Amino acid sequence: MYTLVACPGTGSAIAEAALSLAGLPFTIREADPWNAEEDRAFLRSLNPLGQLPVLVLPDGTVMTESAAIVLHAAEETPASRLAPAPGSPARAGFLRWLEYLVASIYPTFTFGDEPGRWVPGDEAAAALRRRTDEYRQFLWQVMEAGIGPGPWVLGADFSALDIYVSVMTRWRPRRDWFKEVCPRLHGIAAAVDRMPSLAPVWARNFPQAG
């Protein structure tokens, strides 16, 4: 049995969705590191960065980083279609966009969500928040222009990339912006939202959207 350390509405929803589609048995240990000191200490005991998600494997191995968790789930269950197989023509595109999401877009939230951690003063913090929001919009538009007509990020084949899009488009600048500016990504997100197998994941993580 896997244990996923998670907080509803955060990036742990990506790992939760991937594990669910893979059919891997897991339990959820909720942790709110922003509002509970005990949870913050517990999370840091597993991940010194204090970031979610964290996955504890059946043998006790601790895995962090959503991309690593997604790739692990894909390798454990090739039939889940979470990732194209090595050697597949779609593999290069999958790896490209996976790294783009986690290395380019995701850090804009790391620095923009709590800008006061990184710069002193309200004015500087507000500027950092504004600039990371603006840069994130640019990054999403680059991805919008770089993917094909769909219905998924990789074209005809579903993958874990589509889970990332569904979750991350729920955050700033949110779905209305995507509908207007990045309609392909908005369509992918909406299609993943409608997947019956993921309904429990979305209900737990984004109940206000249901």
C-alpha positions in Angstrom: 0.0 0.0 0.0 1.3 3.4 -1.0 0.7 6.5 1.3 0.2 9.8 -0.4 0.7 12.9 1.8 -1.7 15.4 0.3 -3.6 18.6 0.8 -6.8 19.2 -1.2 -6.5 21.6 -4.1 -2.8 21.5 -4.2 -0.3 19.8 -6.6 -0.9 16.6 -4.7 -4.1 16.3 -6.7 -1.9 15.5 -9.7 -0.3 12.6 -7.9 -3.6 11.4 -6.5 -5.2 11.4 -10.0 -2.2 9.5 -11.5 -2.2 6.9 -8.8 -6.0 6.5 -9.2 -5.7 6.0 -13.0 -2.8 3.6 -12.5 -4.9 1.5 -10.1 -2.2 1.4 -7.5 -3.5 0.9 -3.9 -2.9 4.0 -1.8 -4.1 5.8 1.3 -4.1 9.5 1.8 -2.5 11.2 4.8 -3.8 14.7 4.7 -1.4 17.5 5.8 -1.9 21.2 5.8 1.5 22.7 6.2 0.3 26.3 5.8 -2.0 26.2 8.8 -0.9 23.4 11.1 2.5 23.3 12.7 2.3 19.6 13.4 1.6 18.9 9.8 4.4 21.2 8.7 6.8 19.3 11.0 5.6 16.0 9.7 5.9 17.0 6.1 9.5 18.3 6.6 10.5 15.1 8.2 9.8 13.4 4.8 10.7 16.3 2.5 13.0 19.0 3.9 11.6 21.4 1.3 8.2 21.1 3.0 6.5 20.7 -0.4 3.7 18.4 -1.5 3.1 15.8 -2.8 5.1 13.2 -1.0 4.6 9.5 -1.7 5.7 6.8 0.6 6.2 3.5 -1.3 5.2 0.1 0.1 8.9 -0.5 1.1 9.1 2.7 2.9 11.0 4.7 0.2 10.0 8.3 0.2 9.4 9.9 -3.2 8.9 13.6 -3.8 8.3 15.7 -6.9 5.1 15.1 -8.9 6.9 14.3 -12.1 8.8 11.5 -10.4 5.7 10.1 -8.9 3.8 10.2 -12.2 6.7 8.5 -14.0 6.8 5.8 -11.3 3.1 5.2 -11.6 3.4 5.0 -15.3 6.3 2.5 -15.2 4.5 0.4 -12.6 1.3 0.2 -14.8 2.1 0.6 -18.5 -1.6 -0.1 -19.4 -2.6 3.1 -17.5 -1.5 5.2 -20.5 0.0 7.8 -18.1 3.1 8.0 -20.3 4.1 6.8 -23.8 6.5 3.9 -23.6 10.2 4.4 -24.1 10.9 4.3 -27.9 7.4 5.5 -28.7 7.2 8.5 -31.2 5.3 10.4 -28.6 7.8 9.9 -25.8 10.0 12.9 -26.6 7.0 15.3 -26.6 5.7 13.8 -23.4 9.1 14.4 -21.6 9.4 17.9 -23.1 6.0 19.1 -21.8 6.3 17.3 -18.5 9.6 19.1 -17.7 8.1 22.3 -19.0 5.2 22.1 -16.6 7.2 21.3 -13.6 10.4 23.3 -14.3 9.0 26.4 -16.0 5.3 26.9 -15.0 5.2 25.4 -11.5 8.0 27.6 -10.1 6.0 30.7 -10.8 3.6 29.5 -8.1 6.5 28.6 -5.7 7.7 32.2 -5.8 4.4 34.0 -6.5 2.0 32.4 -4.0 4.0 33.6 -1.0 6.2 36.4 -2.4 6.9 37.7 1.1 9.1 34.7 1.7 11.5 35.9 -1.0 11.6 39.7 -1.0 11.2 42.2 1.8 8.4 44.7 1.9 4.8 44.8 0.7 5.6 46.7 -2.5 8.3 44.3 -3.6 6.1 41.3 -2.7 3.2 42.7 -4.7 5.5 43.3 -7.7 6.9 39.7 -7.5 3.3 38.3 -7.4 2.3 40.4 -10.4 5.4 39.6 -12.5 5.2 35.8 -11.8 1.5 35.9 -12.7 2.3 37.7 -16.0 5.1 35.3 -16.8 2.9 32.3 -16.1 0.4 33.6 -18.6 3.2 33.9 -21.2 4.3 30.4 -20.5 0.8 28.9 -20.9 0.5 30.7 -24.2 3.8 29.2 -25.4 2.4 25.7 -24.5 -0.9 26.5 -26.2 0.9 27.4 -29.4 3.2 24.4 -29.2 0.6 21.6 -28.9 -1.5 20.1 -31.6 -5.3 20.3 -32.1 -6.0 17.6 -29.5 -8.1 16.2 -28.0 -5.1 15.8 -25.7 -1.7 17.4 -25.2 -0.1 14.7 -27.2 -2.8 14.7 -29.8 -4.8 11.5 -30.0 -3.3 9.9 -26.9 -4.2 10.7 -23.3 -1.3 11.0 -20.8 -0.5 12.4 -17.4 0.2 15.7 -19.1 -3.6 16.1 -19.4 -3.9 15.6 -15.6 -1.4 18.4 -15.0 -3.4 20.7 -17.3 -6.7 19.9 -15.5 -5.2 20.7 -12.1 -3.0 23.6 -12.9 -5.6 25.5 -14.9 -7.7 25.6 -11.8 -5.1 28.0 -10.3 -4.3 31.5 -11.3 -5.2 32.8 -13.9 -8.0 30.2 -13.7 -10.3 28.7 -16.2 -12.1 31.8 -17.6 -8.7 33.1 -18.8 -7.9 29.8 -20.4 -11.2 29.7 -22.1 -10.5 33.0 -23.7 -6.8 32.9 -24.3 -5.8 29.2 -24.4 -8.8 27.4 -25.7 -6.9 24.2 -26.5 -5.7 23.8 -23.0 -9.1 24.8 -21.7 -10.7 22.0 -23.8 -8.2 19.5 -22.5 -8.9 20.5 -18.9 -12.6 20.2 -19.4 -12.3 16.7 -20.9 -10.2 15.5 -18.0 -12.8 17.0 -15.6 -15.4 14.8 -17.2 -13.5 11.5 -16.8 -15.7 9.3 -14.6 -12.7 7.5 -13.1 -11.4 10.8 -11.7 -14.7 12.2 -10.3 -13.8 11.2 -6.7 -10.4 12.9 -7.0 -11.9 16.2 -8.2 -14.7 16.0 -5.6 -12.1 15.7 -2.8 -9.8 18.3 -4.1 -12.0 20.9 -5.8 -15.5 20.5 -4.2 -16.4 24.1 -5.0 -16.1 23.2 -8.7 -18.6 20.4 -8.4 
